[in-house]
């Protein structure tokens, strides 16, 4: 955790293989863990997961970034018309449900399958 202007946080990010950014706005919205996916990073993920997993994660990550960028416009009632943005909005509830952690453990296989299904929905709605 750290301010992006904090030199210690920046040095840690540069040295570590990745970092997980938490966001107060997500916690206040009731998402736990409150991981800010677009602001988090892993330099080693592509080396430790299968190609389909990496592609699905990249697709969902991209949709989350689009949703974040459109947040202000959507709060004013402006809905997207571009393909990727329309697909992200269509999958938003499913993505949000996926990112909320339940009390019990979830099998990694089912998590990866759901991630792939969301990526498939995003691709189909473009």
N, C-alpha and C positions, 0 to 999 in steps of 0.2 A: 504494500500500500504506500502510496506517496504521490505528492504533487508532481505533475509532469515538468514543472520548472525546478524541481528539487535536484541539485546536482548528484546527491547520493543515490536517489532513485534512478536517475539516468545512467549512472555508472553501473548500478546493479543490473539494469535491463541490458546494457551492453555486454556484460559478462555472463549472464545466465542464458540458458538455452531457451528460455521463454518466461513469460510472466502472466499472471492472472490479475486482471483489473476488476475491482469491485466498484459498484456504483450505488451511491446512496439513493438516487432516484428510483432504481430498480427495487431496492429493499423497501422503500416507502410505498411502492406499487404492489408489494406483496410477493415479489419473485425471490425465491430462495433456492439455491444460493444466488446472490445478487451479482452474478458475473456479467461484466460488460464484454460480451464476446468480441465485437469489432475492435475494442481497445486492448484486448488480450492477444498474446502471440506465442507461438511455439516454432522455433527454428528446426526442431527435430521431428515434428509430427510426420512429415512425408517419409521419413526414414524408418518409422516404426509401425505404420499402418498400411493396410492394403490400398491399392490405387483407387478402388471404388469408394472406400471410406474417405480418403483424402479429397476426392472430387465432390462427394456429397457434402462434406464439411465446408469446403470452399463455396459451394453453391448457397448453402444456408447462411454462411457468414456474410456473403455478398448481399443476400436478401435483408439481413439484419442491418447492414450498413445503409442500404437504400431506405429502409423504414426509418432509421434514425435521421437521415437527411430530410425526409419528407414530413417529419413530425410537426413542424411549425405550420407548414402549408395545410396539412390535414386538419390541424386544430382550427383552422380558419374555414374549413369546409371545402377545400380544394382537393379533389381526388385526382390521382395520376391517370395519365393516358398512355404513357410509354409501356412497352411490353414487359420489361423487367420489373418496373414499379408496380404494374397491375398484378403481375404474378406474386410479388412479395406481399401485397395487400391481401390477395386471395388466400395466401398460406399463413398469414400472420397469426391467427388463433392457434393453428396447429403448431407453429414454431414456438409460440409462447407456452403452450402446454408441454411441449418437449423440453423446454428449458427449466421448467419448474420441477424441483426435486421432491419426490415423495418421502415418506418416513422410512419405507423399506428399501432394500437393495433391489436393483434391476439388473438382469443378466446383460452382459455386454453385447451379446448377439442380438437381443431384441432392441437394444438402444441403437446399434448400428443399422439394423433393419428399418427402424422408424426414421432415422436420419436419412437413409436412402430413399424412403418413401416420400419424405418431404421434398428432397431434391428432385425426385421424379415429378411431383406435383408442380414445383416451380418451373421445370422444363416444359411440362405440358401446357402451362398457362401463359407462356411467353408469346 
